[in-house]
């Protein structure tokens, strides 16, 4: 099976967890730990590279998982990085990404942030026409090392998850593709050489993504006809490929996507067009998993509760939007092996101080006991990156592995780290 859609098996999870216990990386005092399969991340970037033209830039979305060590793994595998804030630009550079492979997409860039990015040679996608005027003024001061694009809204509608869809008429992002003013902007700014479009993340159909690419491809050719030259040579088609969160999920694959693009928009795979992708969830989500110790097992009415150390702080989307987001759970014993025995309903709850901090209600699990591990699957994207400071709990230990080699990607935050986070600067 392609690593693009393959999930990490419970047997593999058990092997790695037992190794981390044997090596002392996870101790009895470790309440929770997040794991990332670095080889899987490299393999997915290799698949992207193999299926697109060699000139394509695959800028992995930093917001999906901002761990610098993980970003560095992606860069070493040949990827670029997509930044949705100036902080993410700095994270990308800290991970060793060359500025020319950093794509800066924030919809709220300040003048100082634009000056920094343009001065360093970072590719900038302007979100609106007013920002383009600002870019023009700053380019006159700092020079033209950076390439610049304009984000357009391809108007293909919202997907199944409305809050992560960004191509409806009401989207806050980009310039509507049917707005004639954007053609005037390209005429005024001959250095404007790229188009950017993104439809959304998870819940967007193959037809939506391909239709968006087809509409922006047509716009590219129209702009070049009007200019009388190949002014626009870069097309950023964003990300949005779906992820398998349940064994029964059957999302379309990378091969499906590339095949549909080649059939619908063949010119995108030919010179002089340079493609850019912005995959995040599809690269990282199913390459990560978490293990939290069960601290208590108790009763609440007729319901059995297992209290663990990861909740709405780590799973913001799952807890607040359970109809849209899901993570499978399993139970391992304290030695790191899957528990056996009859299944019984157990509700897995987090540690935060509000009643809605519930992860899995009445999940059918083997008998859960204090000291066991609850395994939470497919957590590589939009978990650490959306961490909530509610109740001021520290971020968990994060480990990466390639084969049998384990290493720390981020140390567990201590209470002292959290105090420093909330404290004023030292005099």
Phi, psi and omega in degrees: 000144177298139176294348183296322183246353185289136175264157178284128183287157177296328176296317178295319178300316180298318180301315183289318180298317179295324177294319180294327175290316181296325181277355179079010176288326173249121183245172176301340180268004179271109184286327182203152180212143178249137182242144175231128177276097185292327178296324179293321177298314179299319182295323180291322176293323176297322177295317176302313182299322183287333188262350178245165178302152182297340179279349184295146174252124178255097185265101183290133185292119180297323184298336179296323177196106187272011179299123185299319180296325178287320175299319179297322177300316179296317180296317179299332179278358176108002182277162164261188181224138178257127186247130180258008177202165178293329176297320178291330172300314180294323175298319180297316180293322178296332178279002178088015180283126176301140182307325181292346178255010175260129179248121187253115191240008184304140176276002185224051183283131175278170178298318180296320180293318177296320180297319179297311183294314181293324179290334180270351181088019176284140175289130183244127170257111177289144183270336186206173185288326177295322178295325177299319178297321178295317178300319181300316181293319182289322178301325180296335181267320188257353180096180188244041181291329183275148166272152186227138175232173177237131177279130177242148175267114184285355174056053177256006176090179182267148176274197184291335179246102191298321188287345176250016176259137187227023182235022171275164181303327184273005183300145179280356187256138166076181178253132181304136186295339179265011178275113183297339182297333182291331177292323176295326179296319178292327177292323182284332187240087183295345177277358180277104193240010184219153172240145181228133175217140177218136187264322181157184185228120180062131179091002178259133185283162174301320180299320179297313182295319182288321177298318178300314179298320181295319180292320181286327174300317179296321178296317179303311181294324178294316179298320180290325175296317180295323181282342183072019180198172178276072180290313183265112184239355180240132177233115178265112184263011174069202180236225174104002179294139186283164184236148177274108178259347178229151180301331181275353180294141177228068181287161173291153189258175175299319178298319177301315183295310182295320178299318179293321177296315180297325179285320186272324187225064186298333183293341179293342182258013183235151174300151003269009185289133173249121180275146171231134172245160181226058179285139175226292180305314185295331178281317193258327196305303185274009172265005181229152175207163182229154176229124177238135175292146172278119182274316179219152167237127184213175180251144172226098189066234178268003188260135174269129183245136170249117183267121181238182189257007173235131180214229182291348173293317182269324185248060182303311185290318182297315183291317186273337179229062186296338178289333183263333187235149185208147170221129175292147178237152176216167180237128174245155177281178185295342178271356176095017179253145179301135179281148180247176175114175181301147178271143178217152181292133177215133178263124181266122183237153181268184188264001188278157190269060169204152190293339183274005183281070183239128181267304184225113183269127177054043175290141179275110186224156168299162183308127183260136180229154174306139182094342173294168171253131165267124179265129181243118193266156170060052186250016187288346182228143174057042173235286173302323182291344177245021184309134178258137178272007178303130185072002172056038175280143182283152176297146182283167170300139177236126179243145173245153179215148172225110188063233180264005181268118179251143175210158181279124174268329176204130178289151175298135175289136177266165173305327179293324176298319181291320177300317179298322180301318184268001187264157175292162179295150178293146180292000000 
